[in-house]
Amino acid sequence: MNDTVKPIPPASGAPSHAASAANKKNDRLRLVAWEITRNCNLACVHCRASATMGPYSGELDTASALRLLDQIAEVGRPIVILTGGEPLLRGDIFEVAAYGRRLGLKMVMAVNGTLLTDERAARLAAAGIQRISISLDGATAEKHDAFRGVRGAFEGALQGIEMAKQAGIDFQINTTVTRANIDQVPLIEDLAVSLGAVAHHIFLLVPTGRGKYISDQAISAQEYEETLNWFYEQRGKKPLQLKATCAPHYYRILRQRARAEGRSVTFQTHGLDAVTRGCLGGTGFCFISHTGIVQPCGFLDVNSGDVTQRSFADIWYHSDVFIALRNYDNLKGKCGGCEYKQVCGGCRARAYEATGDYLAEEPLCLYQPKGRLSR
């Protein structure tokens, strides 16, 4: 294990009665993405963390990792995504996963598939991992391997999927959408069905980490709108749960299309495929880095607290950044005046990358609000 940070302190920090009504309403913890290691055996062109094989100093050791899970469980029983990097490069990953499961946390894992063997898949199942996600960013080896930066990544992902299936672990396919692969998305969805995936989640590129170097591959606002409308039209056509992530406009589109079709909007609001709101950063969701830095999400690189200095509960309930994000009246520009801000909110990470202000308006949105523009 790499050099460790200072031990995580004991839990403290119950919600304050002085917290605003908006903060209380929006501080129910639903989802935590934990970058349990930054080490990775691939070199994906869009990687948020610019991850490599490392080594990286300061990663939480096993004792600190288990203590952090204790503190998360004191706040709620969220879904905990063990992500990276590549989580299977941590020797204690099965112990950490099993411990979280015993605490009543819903443990899932984001892997690239290339390191899954029948033994590792069986150990993940025994540890209580309820689902894994494996990314496919192309429907062919040529397309996917170019995105992932390593020849053989596509075949490795498919082999990993077979290992998961044999172990009885549900899997979903994740796809990051750029101009380089936008034409592949329907083909990837068909491939997901043929492989037996339970879900397909699309991610719209956020230009952070290595993603900054392919920012010219980000789709335009018009392509963004067209892609999300196409994705909406796939609902019910295939035996997959469909979810758009880092694409808060989708939640506006869901309501606009339902209204145009004269029907009410019904969503699954719990479980691994919950559809609740667009940008969850700092509200129902947070990200924890490999060194224990808490952020609203992995793409919004704004330090909101350090679990080696403060308890997770203290950060979750009292971080100034989180409190600001939970009051949607703080949003600026057309996001602030938008009638869909409660359900969309705009991507705070894209706003931050474009302007340096995480409360600024979403830069990739064509919609013109009917309400009054905010400051």
Secondary structure, DSSP 8 states (H G I E B T S, - for coil): -----S----------TTS-HHHHHT----EEEEE-----S---TT-TT---S---TT---HHHHHHHHHHHHHH---EEEEESS-GGGSTTHHHHHHHHHHTT-EEEEEE-STT--HHHHHHHHHHT--EEEEE-S-SSHHHHHHHHTSTTHHHHHHHHHHHHHHHT-EEEEEEEE-TTTGGGHHHHHHHHHHHT-SEEEEEE----GGGGGGGGGS--HHHHHHHHHHHHHTTTTSSSEEEEES-THHHHHHHHHHHHTT-------SSTT----S--BTTTEEEE-TTSBEESSSSS-----BTTTS-HHHHHHH-HHHHHHH-GGG--HHHHT-TTTTT----HHHHHHHHS-TTS--SS-----SS----
